[in-house]
Amino acid sequence: QVQLVESGGGYVQAGESLTLSCTGSGFRFSSNVLYWYRQGPGKERERVGLMNGDGSNTKYADFVNGRFTISRDNDKRTTYLHMTDLQLEDAGVYYCHTNWLGFPYWGPGTQVIVSS
């Protein structure tokens, strides 16, 4: 079955960087668009960005403002979210998402805590 598993979350101070990973299985990884979402405390889940299957196209939410970079290694079936200059408002649970055969799939998420 389709599985997505995020890792790399943790505790950082404002201004620091963090890289999240998401490993997928059970679907044609190299041809699937992969998304990163996040959900802050008391907030709705929002899309951070996406990357297409071969990595040639990425899109980011406006709030990223050049601070985050999505990449992927299809041989390792892994996508990455490299975040720099993290701010308090970036804290939350970060999720990996994809669609396969018409169904949405989500990982369990990895938590990012940002302190001042």
C-alpha positions in Angstrom: 0.0 0.0 0.0 1.0 3.6 -0.4 3.1 4.9 2.5 4.7 8.3 3.2 6.9 8.8 6.2 8.3 12.1 7.2 11.4 12.7 9.4 13.8 15.4 10.4 11.6 17.6 12.5 12.9 19.0 15.7 13.6 22.0 17.9 15.3 25.0 16.4 15.9 28.7 17.2 14.6 31.5 15.0 16.9 32.1 12.1 18.2 28.5 12.0 17.8 25.9 9.3 16.3 22.5 9.2 15.8 19.8 6.5 12.9 17.5 6.4 12.7 14.2 4.5 9.8 12.2 3.2 10.2 8.6 1.9 7.5 7.1 -0.1 6.6 3.5 -1.1 3.7 1.7 -2.9 3.4 4.0 -5.9 5.4 5.1 -8.9 7.5 7.6 -7.0 9.4 9.0 -9.9 6.3 10.1 -11.8 4.3 11.5 -9.0 4.0 15.1 -7.9 5.0 15.4 -4.2 3.6 18.1 -1.9 4.7 19.5 1.4 2.0 20.9 3.7 2.1 22.3 7.2 -0.3 22.9 10.1 0.5 25.4 12.8 -1.1 25.4 16.2 -4.7 26.4 15.9 -4.3 26.9 12.1 -5.6 25.1 9.1 -3.3 22.9 7.1 -1.7 24.9 4.3 0.4 24.0 1.3 4.1 24.8 1.5 5.1 23.7 -2.0 5.3 21.0 -4.6 7.7 19.3 -7.0 6.9 17.4 -10.1 8.1 13.9 -10.8 11.4 14.6 -12.5 12.2 17.6 -10.3 12.0 20.1 -13.2 9.2 22.2 -11.7 8.6 23.5 -8.2 6.0 25.9 -6.8 6.0 27.5 -3.4 3.5 29.4 -1.3 4.0 33.1 -1.0 5.0 32.9 2.7 8.1 30.8 1.7 9.6 34.0 0.2 12.7 32.2 -1.0 13.5 30.6 2.4 12.5 27.0 1.6 13.7 24.6 -1.1 12.1 21.3 -2.2 14.2 18.6 -3.8 13.9 14.9 -4.5 16.0 11.9 -5.0 13.9 9.4 -7.0 16.5 6.6 -6.6 16.1 6.9 -2.8 12.3 7.5 -3.1 12.7 10.6 -1.0 11.7 14.2 -1.2 13.3 16.9 1.0 12.2 20.3 2.3 15.2 22.4 3.2 14.1 25.3 5.4 16.3 28.3 6.2 15.7 31.4 8.4 12.9 29.7 10.3 10.6 32.0 12.1 8.1 31.5 15.0 5.3 31.3 12.5 6.9 28.4 10.7 6.3 26.1 13.7 3.9 23.2 13.2 3.6 19.8 11.9 4.9 19.3 8.4 3.3 16.7 6.1 4.2 15.0 2.9 1.4 14.3 0.4 0.8 12.7 -2.9 -2.1 11.4 -5.0 -2.1 7.9 -6.5 -4.8 6.3 -8.6 -7.3 9.0 -7.6 -6.7 8.8 -3.9 -4.9 11.2 -1.6 -2.2 10.0 0.8 -0.6 11.7 3.7 2.3 10.9 6.0 1.9 11.1 9.8 3.8 14.3 9.9 6.9 15.6 11.6 6.9 18.4 14.1 9.0 21.6 13.9 9.3 23.7 17.0 10.8 27.2 16.6 11.8 29.2 19.6 12.9 32.9 19.9 
